[in-house]
């Protein structure tokens, strides 16, 4: 037997051993992953409105709808901020664009945002793509500042644009359902948007595109050296994140029945998306959802205990600081790194 033949046989054995090891790791990962849990949660939330037959649960439905809207937007933001590593504080712009596009169509032509939400998301994505071509030329603090500047420019524009009502806003027609059931169409629409956002995040993370985004987040220069078209990947991630935020804004606008720049174009909205992703675990699938649930719940608890004052914001901030002291990578990220992540929270 020649030396060359021995080397070939040895190399083949190494490849087979690695393949077997990788398959073993994949099976182990599948056993620890609970991708079924979001489906169970969705089924429970889908059936939740049945409680209306036993009493008035409008407040509960509102809380779920509100949380689902933030879960959808935080999951969308996570595509850019979590997977790609570009922290944007200007995503409220796309929230406003989605709300105003569908709201204007509803006000002028009577077509519900439940139908036009995908169109609003698409327009937000196109604008996001254009904005990304400009702002993503810089990175780090410069990109964060440029995203804030984007929000400020949009706020001035919307405040002074008479066609969309300017600073006074625009009143939208209400649906014809009774008060008991009026929330139902928006409740289910927001659940669908949140579900699609989470599903899309999962698919992106486990795709070649998602691998490229994570490579950019780790080291953009090395990623570009490896042949990844970093500019296109970043801009596309920006557009995709804007799409889901825009769709959520479209439904939220009709749900409120009025549009005003000081409701949509707030840095607080963008900051919430960042905080939810960081608190839950940036770059994970379940993280933004967990973060949305926790922040909405904390806000509601502190408002109930301390009243509608700035003290409740302080209370929420203190709790968040304490959580991040013990979970520096977010709840899901830290638990996963330490090997203590409960299976129900492992959607990756």
C-alpha positions in Angstrom: 0.0 0.0 0.0 1.5 3.3 -1.1 2.0 6.4 1.1 -0.4 8.4 -1.1 -3.1 5.7 -0.6 -2.6 5.8 3.1 -2.9 9.5 3.2 -6.1 9.4 1.2 -7.6 6.8 3.4 -6.6 8.7 6.5 -8.1 11.9 5.2 -11.4 10.1 4.3 -11.5 8.7 7.8 -11.1 12.2 9.3 -13.8 13.6 7.1 -16.2 10.8 8.0 -15.4 11.3 11.7 -16.1 15.0 11.5 -19.4 14.4 9.6 -20.5 11.9 12.2 -19.6 14.4 15.0 -21.5 17.2 13.3 -24.5 15.0 12.9 -24.4 14.0 16.5 -24.2 17.7 17.5 -27.1 18.5 15.2 -29.3 15.8 16.7 -28.4 17.0 20.2 -29.3 20.6 19.2 -32.6 19.4 17.8 -33.4 17.6 21.0 -32.7 20.7 23.1 -34.7 23.1 20.8 -38.4 23.7 21.4 -39.5 25.1 18.0 -42.9 23.7 18.8 -43.4 26.0 21.8 -44.1 29.2 19.7 -46.8 27.2 17.8 -48.4 26.2 21.1 -48.2 29.8 22.3 -49.8 31.0 19.1 -52.6 28.5 19.4 -53.4 29.7 23.0 -53.3 33.3 21.9 -55.6 32.5 18.9 -58.2 31.0 21.3 -57.8 33.8 23.9 -60.6 36.0 22.4 -63.1 33.3 23.3 -63.0 34.7 26.8 -65.1 37.5 25.5 -68.1 35.1 25.7 -67.7 34.9 29.5 -67.0 38.6 30.2 -65.2 41.8 29.1 -61.6 41.0 28.5 -60.9 44.0 26.2 -58.0 45.2 28.4 -56.3 41.7 28.2 -56.7 41.6 24.4 -55.2 45.1 24.2 -52.2 44.0 26.2 -51.6 41.0 24.0 -52.1 43.1 20.8 -49.7 45.7 22.1 -47.1 43.1 23.1 -47.4 41.4 19.8 -46.8 44.7 18.0 -43.6 45.2 19.8 -42.6 41.5 19.4 -43.0 41.9 15.7 -41.0 45.1 15.5 -38.3 43.9 17.9 -37.9 40.7 15.9 -37.6 42.8 12.7 -35.1 45.2 14.3 -33.1 42.1 15.4 -32.4 41.3 11.8 -30.3 44.5 11.6 -29.3 45.1 15.2 -28.9 41.5 16.4 -27.7 39.5 13.4 -25.8 42.2 11.6 -24.6 44.2 14.6 -25.8 47.7 13.5 -27.8 49.4 16.3 -30.4 51.7 14.8 -32.3 54.2 16.9 -34.3 55.4 14.0 -36.6 52.6 13.2 -39.6 54.6 14.5 -39.5 56.2 11.1 -40.6 53.0 9.5 -43.3 52.5 12.1 -44.6 56.0 11.1 -44.3 55.3 7.4 -46.3 52.1 7.7 -49.0 53.8 9.8 -49.3 56.8 7.4 -49.3 54.8 4.2 -52.1 52.5 5.2 -53.8 55.3 7.2 -53.9 57.6 4.1 -55.3 54.8 1.9 -58.0 54.1 4.5 -58.9 57.8 4.9 -58.9 58.5 1.1 -60.2 55.3 -0.3 -61.7 53.3 2.6 -59.4 50.3 2.2 -58.6 48.8 5.6 -55.0 48.6 6.8 -55.6 44.9 7.3 -55.4 44.6 3.6 -52.8 47.2 2.8 -50.3 46.4 5.7 -48.1 44.3 3.3 -48.0 47.3 0.9 -47.1 49.6 3.8 -44.4 47.2 4.8 -43.1 47.0 1.3 -42.9 50.8 0.9 -41.1 51.0 4.3 -38.7 48.4 3.1 -38.0 50.3 -0.2 -37.4 53.5 1.8 -35.3 51.5 4.2 -33.2 50.1 1.4 -32.6 53.6 0.1 -31.7 55.0 3.5 -29.4 52.0 4.1 -27.5 52.7 1.0 -26.5 56.1 2.6 -26.3 55.4 6.3 -24.7 52.0 6.2 -21.5 53.5 4.7 -20.6 54.3 8.4 -20.6 52.0 11.4 -20.6 52.1 15.2 -21.5 55.4 16.9 -21.6 57.2 13.6 -24.3 54.9 12.3 -26.3 55.3 15.6 -26.1 59.1 15.2 -27.2 58.9 11.6 -30.2 56.8 12.5 -31.2 59.4 15.1 -30.8 62.2 12.5 -33.1 60.2 10.2 -35.8 60.2 12.9 -35.4 63.9 13.5 -35.6 64.7 9.8 -38.7 62.6 9.4 -40.3 64.2 12.4 -39.8 67.7 10.9 -41.1 66.6 7.5 -44.2 64.9 8.9 -45.0 67.8 11.2 -45.0 70.2 8.3 -46.6 68.1 5.6 -50.1 69.4 5.1 -51.2 66.6 2.9 -51.0 64.1 5.8 -52.4 66.4 8.4 -49.1 67.9 9.7 -48.6 68.1 13.4 -52.4 67.9 14.0 -52.5 64.4 12.5 -55.3 62.6 10.8 -58.5 61.0 12.1 -59.3 57.6 10.7 -62.7 55.9 10.4 -63.6 53.2 12.9 -64.8 49.7 12.1 -68.5 48.8 12.4 -68.0 46.1 15.1 -69.4 46.5 18.6 -67.1 47.7 21.4 -66.9 44.1 22.6 -65.4 42.8 19.3 -63.9 45.9 17.7 -60.3 44.9 18.7 -60.6 41.4 17.2 -59.5 42.2 13.6 -56.4 44.1 14.8 -55.6 41.5 17.4 -55.4 38.7 14.9 -53.6 40.8 12.3 -50.9 41.7 14.8 -50.6 38.1 15.9 -50.0 37.1 12.2 -47.4 39.9 11.8 -45.6 38.9 14.9 -45.7 35.2 13.9 -44.3 36.0 10.4 -41.6 38.2 11.9 -40.4 35.5 14.3 -40.6 32.8 11.6 -38.7 35.0 9.1 -36.0 35.7 11.7 -35.6 32.0 12.2 -35.4 31.3 8.5 -32.9 34.1 8.0 -30.7 33.1 10.8 -30.4 29.5 9.4 -29.8 30.6 5.9 -26.6 31.5 4.0 -27.7 35.1 4.1 -28.0 34.9 7.9 -24.6 33.3 8.2 -23.2 36.3 6.2 -25.0 38.8 8.5 -23.5 37.1 11.6 -20.1 37.1 9.9 -20.5 40.9 9.4 -21.4 41.3 13.0 -18.3 39.4 14.1 -15.8 41.1 11.8 -16.9 43.0 8.8 -13.5 43.3 7.2 -12.8 39.6 7.4 -16.3 38.9 6.1 -15.6 41.1 3.1 -12.2 39.4 2.6 -14.0 36.0 2.6 -16.1 37.1 -0.4 -19.3 38.3 1.3 -20.9 41.3 -0.4 -21.2 43.1 2.9 -22.8 46.3 1.5 -25.6 44.4 -0.2 -26.1 42.1 2.9 -26.3 45.1 5.3 -28.7 47.1 3.1 -31.0 44.1 2.5 -31.0 43.4 6.3 -32.0 47.1 6.8 -34.9 46.8 4.3 -36.2 43.5 5.8 -36.2 45.0 9.3 -38.0 48.1 8.0 -40.6 45.8 6.4 -41.9 44.2 9.6 -41.8 47.5 11.5 -43.8 49.1 8.7 -46.5 46.4 8.7 -46.9 46.7 12.5 -47.3 50.5 12.2 -50.0 50.0 9.5 -52.2 47.9 11.8 -51.4 50.0 14.8 -52.5 53.2 13.1 -56.0 52.0 12.2 -56.3 50.4 15.7 -55.7 53.8 17.3 -58.1 55.4 14.7 -55.8 58.5 14.4 -52.3 59.3 13.2 -50.0 61.9 14.6 -46.2 62.3 14.3 -45.8 62.6 18.1 -47.3 59.1 18.4 -45.3 57.3 15.8 -42.1 59.3 15.3 -40.7 59.0 18.8 -37.2 58.0 19.8 -38.8 56.1 22.7 -40.4 53.7 20.2 -37.0 53.0 18.6 -35.3 52.7 22.1 -37.9 50.2 23.2 -37.0 47.9 20.2 -33.3 48.1 21.2 -34.0 47.5 24.9 -36.3 44.6 24.2 -33.8 42.9 22.0 -30.9 43.5 24.4 -32.9 42.5 27.5 -34.2 39.2 25.8 -31.0 38.4 24.0 -29.8 40.2 20.8 -29.2 37.9 17.9 -31.5 35.1 19.2 -35.0 34.2 18.0 -36.8 34.1 21.3 -34.9 37.1 22.8 -36.9 40.0 21.2 -40.2 38.3 22.1 -39.2 37.7 25.7 -37.9 41.2 25.9 -41.2 42.6 24.5 -43.2 40.6 27.0 -41.1 41.7 30.0 -41.0 45.4 29.2 -44.7 45.6 28.5 -45.4 43.7 31.7 -43.1 45.8 33.7 -44.6 49.0 32.4 -48.1 47.8 33.2 -47.1 46.7 36.7 -45.4 49.9 37.6 -48.2 52.0 36.2 -50.7 50.1 38.3 -48.5 50.4 41.4 -47.1 53.9 41.0 -49.6 55.6 38.7 -49.0 57.3 35.3 -46.0 59.3 36.4 -42.3 59.2 35.5 -41.7 57.1 38.6 -42.9 54.0 36.8 -40.3 54.6 34.1 -37.6 54.8 36.8 -38.9 51.5 38.3 -38.7 49.8 34.9 -35.2 51.1 34.3 -34.0 49.9 37.7 -35.3 46.4 37.0 -33.7 46.3 33.6 -30.3 47.4 35.0 -30.5 44.6 37.6 -31.5 42.0 35.0 -28.6 43.0 32.7 -26.2 42.9 35.6 -26.9 39.2 36.0 -27.6 38.5 32.3 -25.1 40.7 30.4 -25.9 38.9 27.0 -29.6 39.2 27.6 -31.8 36.5 29.3 -31.7 34.0 26.4 -28.1 34.8 25.4 -26.7 34.5 28.9 -28.6 31.3 29.7 -27.6 29.7 26.4 -23.9 30.5 26.9 -23.9 29.0 30.4 -25.8 25.9 29.2 -28.8 26.6 31.5 -31.3 27.8 28.8 -34.7 26.1 29.4 -35.9 24.1 26.4 -39.0 26.3 26.1 -36.9 29.4 25.4 -34.6 27.7 22.9 -36.2 28.5 19.5 -32.9 28.8 17.6 
